[in-house]
Amino acid sequence: MRLTLRVWRQRSADADGGMSTYEIDGISQDMSFLEMLDTLNEELILKGEDPVAFDHDCREGICGACSLVINGDAHGPERTTTCQLHMRSFKDGDTIDIEPWRAAAFPVIKDLVVDRSAFDRIIQAGGYITAPTGAAPEAHATPVPKPDADFAFEHAECIGCGACVAACPNGAAMLFTSAKVNHLNVLPQGAPERESRVLDMVAQMDDEGFGGCTLTGECATACPKGIPLFSITKMNKEFLRAARRGA
């Protein structure tokens, strides 16, 4: 395939950025999107030009590092991570716009790389449980009802990629925060911090400068792991419960 790529280029966090156009040929439909970018960078390096900086790590849809807005959609036209998106989703002759996540809380570092450490600070505020030291407890010592286990597993699938923020017209992080709150709050192991967790993590989310949630649902649509929209409603209930109890 022959493609026209319009890529956001920005030398540093303080520099002005803009779209640069590249023509690329010989792209296989079996390539992943990141392999296509690797091919582009090989050509740029051979020409003595600066390669396009972009985030990636596992390339297996697990780590959440890859994060691109492709033709206006977080992670591109398929409901998957950028690294699992393949070029068969595009046609010969297509023009593809490639941009970084767009959110005030995700400042651009260089080109397509953004700083998502705001997510780390939200997790640090309460995304943990109190566990005594010593030998591991017997796996069946604390029974967990099947519906609660399923609920926890569903929310624990969040990989923190930030697609929910990039897709949200308000730049809100409610889906991410709710996933991290809910998968611990529903389990008995997370009960000691249940109230402080939701209050502290929501407060940190607000301090990071994310936008307010208006339940447009774009976050759940873009989420590659299928975190449901009702996760936000569940967290709101947890927040009101904790606030009333004065945790």
Helices and strands as residue ranges (DSSP letters): E 3-9, E 18-24, H 33-46, E 69-70, E 73-74, G 82-84, G 87-89, E 95-99, E 108-110, E 113-114, H 117-126, H 146-156, H 163-167, H 174-185, G 188-193, H 194-207, H 218-222, H 230-245
